[in-house]
Amino acid sequence: MTAETVRCFDALAADAQWYTFTPNERRITDEFVRRWGIRPGDWVLEPGCGSGRLTVILAALTGPEGRVLAFDASREFIRAAARRGMPAHVTLHAFRMETAPLPQASFEHVVCFNAFPHLVPQERTAYRLAGALRPGGVLWIAHTCSRGFVNGVHRQGPASLRNHLLPAPRVLDRLLRGAGLGEVEIEDGADRFLARAVHPAPVFAGPPVDRHA
Ligand SMILES: C[S@@+](CC[C@H](N)C(=O)[O-])C[C@H]1O[C@@H](n2cnc3c(N)ncnc32)[C@H](O)[C@@H]1O
């Protein structure tokens, strides 16, 4: 990720669009929340959290017995998220996906919400996020608009974002399986995009990782 790309996102942090949901975005997000099935006590990782508009929802779903680790490459966005006054079980970091120190085998869910196209190189991102999932944990790639719309916006955006594209389902399926994930399901809809991929549970499971160590 170049300094120029980070500057683009710092500038985006001044755009009110990224702080609230339109009624349509909220309706789709509520439907996603039902699909995600995040339960009290779950650990959730949210790369590219922006201003934290989803983070507060994730925090309510996990409750204080769970944990939400949210990060973003833009310090401006992380400052904005911190200004919301997140509950104590939410941790915010100004991390870049490429170098974020991620706890291993720790999360029930990883939620990339309107962010995956930017997390380049995407193959490496999928591999790193898969490593952060507990066996049976789920990686979600969610967009509150169609793939065509996302890619159209990025293709017309600043030069450094033009190749930040949401892959076609066939390509994304291969990418996620290549990262060691399975049970891939992709909904490439007219008003949304949702991909799901599961970290396979080992046949002979050892003792679970102690996440509190
Ligand atoms: C389109 S915004 C979406 C933000 C938020 N998920 C939302 O829907 O409100 C994409 C976010 O990804 C972040 N981002 C882009 N590349 C990143 C990277 N390599 N590592 C971490 N965050 C990144 C940007 O700073 C930006 O906040």
The ligand as an ORCA input file, in Angstrom:
! r2SCAN-3c Opt
* xyz 0 1
  C     -14.738      1.849      1.298
  S     -14.047      2.062      2.872
  C     -15.173      1.113      3.881
  C     -15.035      1.372      5.344
  C     -15.988      0.582      6.239
  N     -15.753     -0.840      6.151
  C     -17.408      0.932      5.931
  O     -18.079      0.215      5.169
  O     -17.854      1.951      6.446
  C     -12.625      0.989      2.759
  C     -11.743      1.070      3.992
  O     -10.643      0.176      3.844
  C      -9.496      0.794      4.382
  N      -8.306      0.181      3.762
  C      -7.945      0.242      2.463
  N      -6.805     -0.456      2.253
  C      -6.448     -0.968      3.467
  C      -5.377     -1.784      3.901
  N      -4.428     -2.207      3.053
  N      -5.321     -2.125      5.214
  C      -6.289     -1.708      6.069
  N      -7.316     -0.928      5.710
  C      -7.412     -0.569      4.424
  C      -9.659      2.251      3.993
  O      -8.862      3.134      4.761
  C     -11.150      2.454      4.205
  O     -11.459      2.879      5.502
*
